[in-house]
Amino acid sequence: MKYLRRVKGVTEMDKIRNETIRTELETESILEHIEMKQLRWWGQHTGETSLG
């Protein structure tokens, strides 16, 4: 989050919520990113299966 705050040019003293910064910079949270990677690994997100 420090990186995104630096990119946006705000500090913690500005009292802007992390979610607001993520929305404005159009990035996803790390938890959403990890979940998508896990779903792709298991073949759920793309509809593909590893069975053939």
C-alpha positions in Angstrom: 0.0 0.0 0.0 2.9 2.3 0.6 3.8 2.1 -3.1 0.3 3.0 -4.2 0.2 5.9 -1.9 3.5 7.2 -3.3 2.2 6.7 -6.9 -0.9 8.7 -6.0 1.1 11.3 -4.1 -0.7 11.1 -0.8 0.4 10.3 2.7 -1.2 8.6 5.6 -1.7 12.0 7.1 -4.1 12.8 4.3 -6.6 10.3 5.8 -7.6 8.7 2.5 -8.8 5.1 2.7 -6.8 2.3 1.0 -9.9 1.1 -0.9 -10.4 4.6 -2.3 -6.8 4.7 -3.5 -7.1 1.2 -5.1 -10.3 2.3 -6.8 -8.9 5.5 -8.2 -5.7 3.7 -9.5 -7.8 0.8 -10.8 -5.9 -1.9 -9.0 -7.3 -5.0 -7.1 -6.6 -6.0 -3.6 -3.9 -8.6 -2.9 -6.5 -11.0 -1.6 -8.5 -10.8 -4.8 -5.3 -11.3 -6.8 -4.4 -14.4 -4.8 -7.9 -15.8 -5.1 -7.9 -15.4 -8.9 -4.5 -17.1 -9.1 -5.7 -20.0 -7.0 -8.9 -20.4 -9.1 -6.8 -20.4 -12.3 -4.6 -23.1 -10.8 -7.5 -25.3 -10.1 -9.1 -24.5 -13.5 -12.2 -22.9 -12.0 -11.9 -19.5 -13.4 -11.4 -20.3 -17.1 -13.7 -23.3 -17.2 -10.8 -25.6 -18.2 -10.1 -28.9 -16.4 -6.9 -30.7 -16.1 -8.5 -34.1 -16.8 -8.4 -33.6 -20.5 
